[in-house]
Amino acid sequence: MASQEPPGTSECVAQAMTDNDRIPQVLVVDDEPNIRELVQVALKFHGCAVTTAASGTDALRQAEASQPDLIVLDVMMPDLSGFEVCRRLRAAGNEVPVIFLTARDTSSDTVTGLALGGDDYVTKPFSVEALVARVRAVLRRASRSAAADDSGDAGLLRAGDLELDESRWSVQRAGTAVELSPTEFRLLAYLMPASCWRACGAGTTRASPRSSRPTSATCAASSTR
């Protein structure tokens, strides 16, 4: 069940979803109607244009047809799992940011989702306020990455003497190359703290799962799965 507390009670309402004036297009995929509606209403309230899909097959069709800026993707669906949807998107060269939404919270599932190319992983029951904040963080990171593409510094993250280049899939520490497996690279990129700075001078907005905590102003969504 989900509470009906109005989204406007969140302090996040005054914050823009992206760093520009463009309205972000978000695709919400979940086979549970109440979850789809809850996330759709919350994201629309915060300035997103939202479409929904109830299955993995429909998600792939809509992802190709509408080219969303971000997908909120349930993992456990009856036809195609969210992991399989993401795998097919990446295999087709579609790098749309993906936030997985699932009742499964084991570390192995989180690693699988990130290794497949997911950008974040939210477990049910979840705080709608926290989900909106994560959507905002991923959208802003994607828009800054696009801006960095234009300046030639795409995907460069720095923290102290550690430098991670997402565009070249390379990591250096104190000028020395560090060999990482694809899974290790994705996990490091995901865990780079928000205090890191891109080469162009803009702070990253990558959010850690530990950074989002429910408050008295949040809505809770739950699943029986």
Backbone as CSV, one residue per row, in Angstrom:
resi,resn,N_x,N_y,N_z,CA_x,CA_y,CA_z,C_x,C_y,C_z
1,MET,0.840,-1.190,0.000,0.000,0.000,0.000,0.879,1.245,0.000
2,ALA,0.337,2.328,-0.544,1.077,3.584,-0.582,0.255,4.662,0.087
3,SER,0.914,5.489,0.882,0.205,6.580,1.530,-0.143,7.650,0.521
4,GLN,-1.128,8.478,0.829,-1.622,9.477,-0.104,-1.158,10.882,0.239
5,GLU,-0.090,11.009,1.013,0.413,12.324,1.381,0.832,13.074,0.137
6,PRO,0.424,14.330,-0.051,0.727,15.080,-1.270,2.216,15.227,-1.477
7,PRO,2.678,15.110,-2.732,4.108,15.252,-3.008,4.657,16.604,-2.613
8,GLY,3.819,17.625,-2.552,4.276,18.983,-2.292,4.843,19.183,-0.914
9,THR,4.685,18.208,-0.018,5.244,18.361,1.313,6.746,18.219,1.320
10,SER,7.316,17.738,0.239,8.764,17.550,0.181,9.477,18.860,-0.101
11,GLU,10.644,19.062,0.549,11.437,20.249,0.287,12.061,20.207,-1.091
12,CYS,12.044,19.028,-1.731,12.669,18.885,-3.041,11.870,19.583,-4.131
13,VAL,10.632,19.987,-3.841,9.743,20.489,-4.876,10.307,21.715,-5.586
14,ALA,11.109,22.539,-4.885,11.627,23.761,-5.488,12.862,23.503,-6.337
15,GLN,13.391,22.295,-6.332,14.622,22.004,-7.057,14.322,21.533,-8.473
16,ALA,15.105,22.014,-9.411,14.920,21.590,-10.797,15.390,20.152,-10.970
17,MET,14.766,19.437,-11.919,15.145,18.057,-12.155,16.434,17.954,-12.960
18,THR,16.735,18.967,-13.767,17.954,18.957,-14.578,18.629,20.320,-14.480
19,ASP,19.803,20.429,-15.105,20.545,21.686,-15.083,20.135,22.623,-16.219
20,ASN,19.144,22.238,-17.008,18.675,23.115,-18.075,17.154,23.187,-18.020
21,ASP,16.560,23.914,-18.958,15.117,24.142,-18.939,14.330,23.047,-19.653
22,ARG,15.010,22.074,-20.203,14.317,21.023,-20.943,13.559,20.107,-19.995
23,ILE,12.324,19.753,-20.352,11.515,18.853,-19.528,12.004,17.424,-19.746
24,PRO,12.473,16.749,-18.695,12.974,15.381,-18.859,11.851,14.389,-19.126
25,GLN,12.117,13.441,-20.009,11.162,12.390,-20.345,11.555,11.122,-19.584
26,VAL,10.646,10.633,-18.761,10.922,9.457,-17.933,9.921,8.346,-18.250
27,LEU,10.447,7.141,-18.421,9.619,5.957,-18.625,9.608,5.152,-17.334
28,VAL,8.417,4.916,-16.784,8.264,4.147,-15.550,7.704,2.769,-15.903
29,VAL,8.439,1.724,-15.526,8.062,0.355,-15.890,7.852,-0.467,-14.625
30,ASP,6.626,-0.925,-14.416,6.317,-1.778,-13.266,4.996,-2.486,-13.563
31,ASP,4.921,-3.783,-13.233,3.682,-4.508,-13.510,2.618,-4.296,-12.436
32,GLU,2.949,-3.561,-11.375,1.969,-3.243,-10.342,1.378,-1.862,-10.609
33,PRO,0.064,-1.778,-10.894,-0.565,-0.494,-11.250,-0.384,0.583,-10.179
34,ASN,-0.478,0.211,-8.887,-0.369,1.233,-7.833,1.023,1.841,-7.776
35,ILE,2.050,1.028,-8.023,3.420,1.556,-8.030,3.624,2.461,-9.240
36,ARG,3.155,2.024,-10.403,3.277,2.850,-11.614,2.631,4.217,-11.408
37,GLU,1.410,4.201,-10.865,0.673,5.455,-10.691,1.352,6.360,-9.672
38,LEU,1.818,5.778,-8.565,2.477,6.559,-7.524,3.716,7.258,-8.053
39,VAL,4.572,6.508,-8.748,5.810,7.083,-9.279,5.506,8.093,-10.375
40,GLN,4.532,7.777,-11.217,4.151,8.692,-12.290,3.674,10.034,-11.738
41,VAL,2.784,9.999,-10.751,2.257,11.237,-10.170,3.373,12.051,-9.517
42,ALA,4.247,11.377,-8.770,5.328,12.085,-8.090,6.275,12.755,-9.071
43,LEU,6.658,12.029,-10.128,7.598,12.599,-11.098,6.963,13.709,-11.925
44,LYS,5.673,13.560,-12.267,4.988,14.637,-12.982,4.924,15.889,-12.122
45,PHE,4.654,15.709,-10.842,4.595,16.844,-9.927,5.924,17.584,-9.886
46,HIS,7.006,16.859,-10.017,8.334,17.456,-9.958,8.858,17.870,-11.326
47,GLY,8.006,17.910,-12.327,8.383,18.510,-13.603,8.791,17.582,-14.720
48,CYS,8.585,16.282,-14.548,8.930,15.333,-15.614,7.722,15.039,-16.488
49,ALA,7.969,14.718,-17.729,6.948,14.140,-18.604,7.092,12.631,-18.483
50,VAL,6.031,11.944,-18.100,6.133,10.532,-17.746,5.238,9.668,-18.616
51,THR,5.813,8.585,-19.138,5.048,7.523,-19.777,5.260,6.259,-18.954
52,THR,4.340,5.311,-19.099,4.440,4.094,-18.286,4.335,2.850,-19.159
53,ALA,4.856,1.762,-18.625,4.764,0.451,-19.270,4.553,-0.583,-18.179
54,ALA,3.775,-1.630,-18.496,3.433,-2.650,-17.506,4.195,-3.951,-17.702
55,SER,5.062,-4.007,-18.706,5.806,-5.236,-18.976,7.159,-4.908,-19.576
56,GLY,8.050,-5.890,-19.539,9.360,-5.698,-20.130,9.304,-5.508,-21.633
57,THR,8.417,-6.256,-22.278,8.272,-6.141,-23.732,7.805,-4.752,-24.128
58,ASP,6.809,-4.241,-23.408,6.307,-2.899,-23.687,7.377,-1.855,-23.380
59,ALA,8.188,-2.100,-22.362,9.260,-1.172,-22.021,10.264,-1.040,-23.167
60,LEU,10.645,-2.162,-23.755,11.583,-2.124,-24.876,10.988,-1.372,-26.062
61,ARG,9.699,-1.609,-26.315,9.036,-0.925,-27.430,9.004,0.581,-27.199
62,GLN,8.628,0.991,-25.990,8.526,2.418,-25.704,9.893,3.084,-25.624
63,ALA,10.882,2.359,-25.142,12.231,2.919,-25.076,12.748,3.243,-26.473
64,GLU,12.417,2.389,-27.427,12.844,2.629,-28.808,12.027,3.735,-29.456
65,ALA,10.722,3.768,-29.156,9.833,4.721,-29.825,9.964,6.139,-29.272
66,SER,10.048,6.272,-27.941,10.009,7.604,-27.333,11.362,8.145,-26.903
67,GLN,12.403,7.286,-26.868,13.748,7.722,-26.488,13.736,8.532,-25.187
68,PRO,13.335,7.921,-24.072,13.279,8.660,-22.804,14.661,9.055,-22.308
69,ASP,14.680,10.024,-21.399,15.931,10.461,-20.798,16.347,9.555,-19.648
70,LEU,15.387,8.804,-19.094,15.665,7.920,-17.967,14.549,6.888,-17.862
71,ILE,14.900,5.697,-17.402,13.904,4.646,-17.179,13.954,4.216,-15.717
72,VAL,12.809,4.243,-15.051,12.655,3.629,-13.726,12.101,2.243,-13.991
73,LEU,12.902,1.221,-13.710,12.628,-0.119,-14.225,12.509,-1.162,-13.119
74,ASP,11.313,-1.746,-12.993,11.108,-2.828,-12.033,11.897,-4.061,-12.478
75,VAL,12.443,-4.784,-11.537,13.226,-5.974,-11.870,12.346,-7.196,-12.069
76,MET,11.392,-7.403,-11.180,10.610,-8.639,-11.192,9.303,-8.437,-11.956
77,MET,9.321,-8.833,-13.233,8.129,-8.748,-14.075,7.883,-10.108,-14.713
78,PRO,6.623,-10.406,-15.058,6.287,-11.764,-15.498,6.842,-12.172,-16.855
79,ASP,7.071,-11.218,-17.769,7.542,-11.615,-19.105,9.063,-11.519,-19.209
80,LEU,9.576,-10.298,-19.185,11.025,-10.069,-19.199,11.395,-9.352,-17.908
81,SER,12.435,-9.820,-17.252,12.874,-9.133,-16.034,13.490,-7.787,-16.402
82,GLY,13.561,-6.895,-15.404,14.211,-5.616,-15.638,15.670,-5.781,-16.030
83,PHE,16.341,-6.784,-15.460,17.727,-7.053,-15.827,17.834,-7.398,-17.310
84,GLU,16.908,-8.215,-17.803,16.941,-8.607,-19.213,16.623,-7.415,-20.109
85,VAL,15.685,-6.565,-19.676,15.365,-5.363,-20.449,16.602,-4.484,-20.574
86,CYS,17.298,-4.274,-19.456,18.505,-3.452,-19.477,19.583,-4.082,-20.350
87,ARG,19.738,-5.391,-20.252,20.752,-6.086,-21.058,20.484,-5.879,-22.538
88,ARG,19.209,-5.991,-22.937,18.857,-5.820,-24.350,19.044,-4.377,-24.805
89,LEU,18.728,-3.435,-23.951,18.948,-2.031,-24.297,20.426,-1.759,-24.544
90,ARG,21.274,-2.242,-23.638,22.708,-1.994,-23.784,23.269,-2.725,-25.006
91,ALA,22.774,-3.935,-25.256,23.231,-4.689,-26.423,22.871,-3.969,-27.718
92,ALA,21.767,-3.221,-27.690,21.331,-2.467,-28.865,21.998,-1.098,-28.948
93,GLY,22.882,-0.799,-28.000,23.578,0.477,-28.019,22.818,1.610,-27.363
94,ASN,21.727,1.292,-26.659,20.938,2.317,-25.980,21.495,2.522,-24.578
95,GLU,22.074,3.692,-24.315,22.704,3.985,-23.031,21.829,4.845,-22.131
96,VAL,20.514,4.788,-22.310,19.605,5.555,-21.461,19.842,5.184,-19.999
97,PRO,19.919,6.181,-19.103,20.103,5.865,-17.681,18.950,5.017,-17.149
98,VAL,19.276,4.059,-16.277,18.285,3.147,-15.711,18.403,3.127,-14.197
99,ILE,17.272,3.318,-13.526,17.192,3.125,-12.080,16.335,1.890,-11.840
100,PHE,16.939,0.850,-11.275,16.186,-0.371,-10.986,15.334,-0.173,-9.732
101,LEU,14.123,-0.731,-9.787,13.182,-0.646,-8.678,12.717,-2.067,-8.370
102,THR,13.011,-2.552,-7.153,12.717,-3.958,-6.898,12.575,-4.264,-5.416
103,ALA,11.860,-5.345,-5.135,11.741,-5.834,-3.759,12.940,-6.685,-3.370
104,ARG,13.770,-7.066,-4.336,14.951,-7.882,-4.062,16.090,-6.957,-3.651
105,ASP,16.644,-7.209,-2.448,17.657,-6.296,-1.926,18.977,-6.973,-1.578
106,THR,19.249,-8.131,-2.188,20.516,-8.799,-1.907,21.656,-8.076,-2.629
107,SER,22.850,-8.181,-2.070,24.002,-7.513,-2.673,24.298,-8.071,-4.065
108,SER,24.030,-9.366,-4.267,24.298,-9.960,-5.580,23.386,-9.360,-6.639
109,ASP,22.134,-9.058,-6.278,21.223,-8.423,-7.230,21.685,-7.008,-7.554
110,THR,22.144,-6.290,-6.544,22.640,-4.933,-6.770,23.839,-4.957,-7.710
111,VAL,24.764,-5.859,-7.473,25.943,-5.976,-8.328,25.532,-6.333,-9.751
112,THR,24.584,-7.267,-9.891,24.111,-7.661,-11.221,23.529,-6.470,-11.963
113,GLY,22.672,-5.707,-11.276,22.061,-4.549,-11.917,23.072,-3.523,-12.367
114,LEU,24.053,-3.236,-11.531,25.073,-2.254,-11.891,25.982,-2.773,-12.996
115,ALA,26.306,-4.059,-12.940,27.172,-4.651,-13.962,26.505,-4.654,-15.321
116,LEU,25.180,-4.740,-15.352,24.443,-4.721,-16.615,24.330,-3.316,-17.199
117,GLY,24.713,-2.320,-16.404,24.657,-0.952,-16.912,23.651,-0.077,-16.205
118,GLY,23.090,-0.549,-15.072,22.166,0.280,-14.316,22.898,1.430,-13.640
119,ASP,22.169,2.515,-13.377,22.769,3.699,-12.755,22.448,3.824,-11.270
120,ASP,21.392,3.169,-10.826,21.055,3.181,-9.406,20.110,2.015,-9.141
121,TYR,19.894,1.726,-7.862,19.139,0.540,-7.465,18.338,0.892,-6.218
122,VAL,17.010,0.920,-6.325,16.133,1.314,-5.234,15.283,0.111,-4.838
123,THR,15.244,-0.192,-3.542,14.494,-1.360,-3.084,13.139,-0.960,-2.494
124,LYS,12.171,-1.857,-2.663,10.844,-1.687,-2.074,10.823,-2.332,-0.690
125,PRO,10.073,-1.729,0.258,9.341,-0.452,0.161,10.307,0.723,0.074
126,PHE,9.887,1.766,-0.643,10.797,2.876,-0.877,10.125,4.205,-0.536
127,SER,10.952,5.192,-0.282,10.493,6.559,-0.065,10.365,7.244,-1.420
128,VAL,9.194,7.773,-1.707,8.996,8.480,-2.969,9.904,9.698,-3.043
129,GLU,10.062,10.384,-1.933,10.949,11.546,-1.893,12.373,11.146,-2.274
130,ALA,12.831,10.026,-1.730,14.183,9.557,-2.041,14.294,9.137,-3.497
131,LEU,13.270,8.477,-4.046,13.299,8.075,-5.446,13.368,9.299,-6.354
132,VAL,12.565,10.323,-6.048,12.601,11.549,-6.841,14.000,12.173,-6.791
133,ALA,14.617,12.163,-5.610,15.964,12.724,-5.474,16.965,11.936,-6.315
134,ARG,16.808,10.631,-6.362,17.733,9.809,-7.163,17.505,10.036,-8.650
135,VAL,16.243,10.172,-9.046,15.949,10.495,-10.452,16.597,11.825,-10.819
136,ARG,16.450,12.807,-9.937,17.059,14.114,-10.182,18.580,13.990,-10.301
137,ALA,19.188,13.212,-9.426,20.645,13.062,-9.439,21.124,12.420,-10.734
138,VAL,20.446,11.358,-11.167,20.862,10.668,-12.391,20.647,11.562,-13.613
139,LEU,19.524,12.292,-13.656,19.262,13.184,-14.785,20.300,14.294,-14.864
140,ARG,20.659,14.846,-13.726,21.653,15.916,-13.735,23.025,15.387,-14.140
141,ARG,23.363,14.202,-13.640,24.644,13.613,-14.029,24.679,13.361,-15.529
142,ALA,23.558,12.884,-16.082,23.498,12.621,-17.525,23.612,13.908,-18.322
143,SER,22.953,14.983,-17.851,23.017,16.249,-18.576,24.414,16.854,-18.492
144,ARG,25.083,16.691,-17.350,26.448,17.202,-17.221,27.421,16.390,-18.052
145,SER,27.146,15.092,-18.150,27.992,14.251,-18.996,27.866,14.670,-20.447
146,ALA,26.622,15.006,-20.863,26.405,15.466,-22.243,27.122,16.788,-22.480
147,ALA,27.084,17.686,-21.484,27.792,18.958,-21.613,29.292,18.736,-21.675
148,ALA,29.765,17.755,-20.901,31.200,17.446,-20.923,31.600,16.865,-22.266
149,ASP,30.684,16.123,-22.910,30.955,15.604,-24.254,31.324,16.748,-25.194
150,ASP,30.570,17.858,-25.080,30.807,18.995,-25.960,32.142,19.660,-25.673
151,SER,32.607,19.577,-24.415,33.861,20.229,-24.051,35.057,19.292,-24.133
152,GLY,34.783,17.987,-24.409,35.868,17.027,-24.543,36.292,16.370,-23.252
153,ASP,35.549,16.606,-22.138,35.898,16.036,-20.835,34.799,15.127,-20.316
154,ALA,34.218,14.329,-21.197,33.063,13.515,-20.815,33.435,12.453,-19.795
155,GLY,32.614,12.349,-18.744,32.695,11.224,-17.828,33.914,11.170,-16.949
156,LEU,34.596,12.297,-16.716,35.811,12.282,-15.901,35.471,12.640,-14.465
157,LEU,35.753,11.699,-13.537,35.495,11.904,-12.118,36.819,11.892,-11.357
158,ARG,36.943,12.766,-10.361,38.161,12.813,-9.561,37.815,12.851,-8.086
159,ALA,38.578,12.127,-7.287,38.473,12.167,-5.835,39.875,11.992,-5.284
160,GLY,40.462,13.068,-4.791,41.850,13.003,-4.336,42.769,12.646,-5.489
161,ASP,43.583,11.589,-5.316,44.489,11.179,-6.388,43.884,10.104,-7.276
162,LEU,42.582,9.833,-7.075,41.889,8.819,-7.868,41.126,9.489,-9.006
163,GLU,41.343,9.005,-10.215,40.687,9.568,-11.388,40.033,8.449,-12.188
164,LEU,38.731,8.610,-12.468,37.974,7.613,-13.227,37.400,8.276,-14.468
165,ASP,37.702,7.716,-15.619,37.226,8.237,-16.901,36.182,7.275,-17.453
166,GLU,34.911,7.657,-17.346,33.826,6.782,-17.796,33.800,6.628,-19.309
167,SER,34.268,7.639,-20.034,34.230,7.562,-21.497,35.291,6.618,-22.045
168,ARG,36.409,6.477,-21.315,37.495,5.603,-21.765,37.606,4.322,-20.941
169,TRP,36.744,4.182,-19.952,36.768,3.006,-19.070,38.165,2.800,-18.489
170,SER,38.724,3.878,-17.928,40.056,3.789,-17.349,40.058,4.390,-15.946
171,VAL,40.947,3.876,-15.111,41.098,4.370,-13.743,42.581,4.584,-13.483
172,GLN,42.909,5.704,-12.857,44.287,5.977,-12.468,44.311,6.425,-11.013
173,ARG,45.358,6.036,-10.308,45.578,6.515,-8.951,46.990,7.038,-8.852
174,ALA,47.101,8.308,-8.521,48.403,8.983,-8.459,49.148,8.818,-9.778
175,GLY,48.404,8.866,-10.892,49.006,8.774,-12.211,49.299,7.378,-12.696
176,THR,49.025,6.366,-11.865,49.288,4.976,-12.233,47.984,4.277,-12.610
177,ALA,47.978,3.603,-13.742,46.773,2.914,-14.203,46.396,1.788,-13.245
178,VAL,45.103,1.647,-13.009,44.572,0.594,-12.146,43.710,-0.334,-13.000
179,GLU,44.025,-1.622,-12.984,43.279,-2.588,-13.768,42.053,-3.048,-12.975
180,LEU,40.863,-2.879,-13.579,39.616,-3.306,-12.951,38.791,-4.115,-13.934
181,SER,38.038,-5.066,-13.418,37.091,-5.793,-14.259,35.913,-4.862,-14.568
182,PRO,35.103,-5.153,-15.593,33.935,-4.311,-15.888,33.027,-4.114,-14.681
183,THR,32.792,-5.171,-13.915,31.935,-5.057,-12.729,32.568,-4.160,-11.686
184,GLU,33.876,-4.313,-11.455,34.580,-3.474,-10.482,34.558,-2.006,-10.912
185,PHE,34.700,-1.770,-12.228,34.688,-0.403,-12.733,33.337,0.249,-12.492
186,ARG,32.259,-0.472,-12.815,30.917,0.081,-12.624,30.634,0.361,-11.152
187,LEU,31.062,-0.547,-10.293,30.846,-0.349,-8.861,31.623,0.865,-8.355
188,LEU,32.851,1.034,-8.804,33.638,2.186,-8.393,32.991,3.481,-8.873
189,ALA,32.543,3.484,-10.126,31.890,4.674,-10.673,30.622,4.999,-9.891
190,TYR,29.895,3.975,-9.520,28.656,4.150,-8.766,28.926,4.689,-7.364
191,LEU,30.017,4.234,-6.766,30.299,4.577,-5.381,31.128,5.849,-5.218
192,MET,31.605,6.410,-6.342,32.361,7.658,-6.223,31.481,8.677,-5.519
193,PRO,31.913,9.266,-4.419,31.049,10.137,-3.600,30.668,11.422,-4.306
194,ALA,29.623,12.046,-3.788,29.110,13.280,-4.388,30.104,14.433,-4.282
195,SER,31.152,14.275,-3.478,32.153,15.330,-3.347,33.181,15.293,-4.465
196,CYS,33.115,14.251,-5.322,34.021,14.210,-6.469,33.713,15.384,-7.390
197,TRP,34.712,15.758,-8.194,34.498,16.854,-9.150,34.890,16.399,-10.545
198,ARG,34.063,16.774,-11.497,34.393,16.494,-12.881,35.501,17.430,-13.328
199,ALA,36.155,17.056,-14.409,37.260,17.869,-14.911,36.795,19.267,-15.289
200,CYS,35.518,19.396,-15.693,35.008,20.700,-16.102,34.622,21.554,-14.909
201,GLY,34.737,20.992,-13.673,34.492,21.799,-12.496,33.125,21.630,-11.890
202,ALA,32.268,20.792,-12.455,30.925,20.602,-11.911,30.915,19.406,-10.997
203,GLY,30.292,19.528,-9.850,30.235,18.419,-8.902,29.358,17.307,-9.405
204,THR,29.753,16.071,-9.134,28.903,14.962,-9.521,27.709,14.876,-8.605
205,THR,26.678,14.201,-9.086,25.474,14.057,-8.288,25.148,12.608,-8.065
206,ARG,26.096,11.730,-8.279,25.852,10.318,-8.069,25.491,10.083,-6.609
207,ALA,24.371,9.383,-6.375,23.882,9.205,-5.010,24.187,7.814,-4.500
208,SER,24.620,7.734,-3.247,24.811,6.457,-2.590,23.509,5.980,-2.000
209,PRO,23.226,4.655,-2.016,21.997,4.172,-1.424,21.883,4.551,0.047
210,ARG,22.990,4.768,0.713,22.938,5.083,2.134,22.585,6.533,2.382
211,SER,22.585,7.374,1.304,22.395,8.797,1.513,20.938,9.195,1.580
212,SER,20.032,8.320,1.158,18.628,8.655,1.104,17.887,7.968,2.229
213,ARG,17.353,8.752,3.156,16.656,8.199,4.283,15.266,8.780,4.344
214,PRO,14.233,7.982,4.658,12.880,8.494,4.742,12.776,9.563,5.824
215,THR,11.928,10.572,5.548,11.627,11.594,6.525,10.138,11.589,6.783
216,SER,9.704,12.447,7.681,8.286,12.490,7.991,7.474,12.999,6.832
217,ALA,8.133,13.584,5.830,7.416,14.129,4.689,7.381,13.170,3.514
218,THR,7.875,11.972,3.666,7.934,11.046,2.540,6.723,10.177,2.455
219,CYS,6.527,9.634,1.252,5.476,8.661,1.034,6.154,7.303,0.982
220,ALA,5.523,6.268,1.427,6.109,4.930,1.405,5.355,4.073,0.436
221,ALA,6.069,3.341,-0.394,5.445,2.421,-1.319,5.929,1.032,-0.981
222,SER,5.067,0.069,-1.026,5.464,-1.285,-0.661,4.997,-2.258,-1.706
223,SER,5.598,-3.434,-1.664,5.246,-4.508,-2.577,5.170,-5.804,-1.800
224,THR,4.279,-6.655,-2.213,4.152,-7.959,-1.555,5.032,-8.983,-2.220
225,ARG,5.694,-8.596,-3.327,6.531,-9.567,-4.032,7.865,-9.695,-3.364
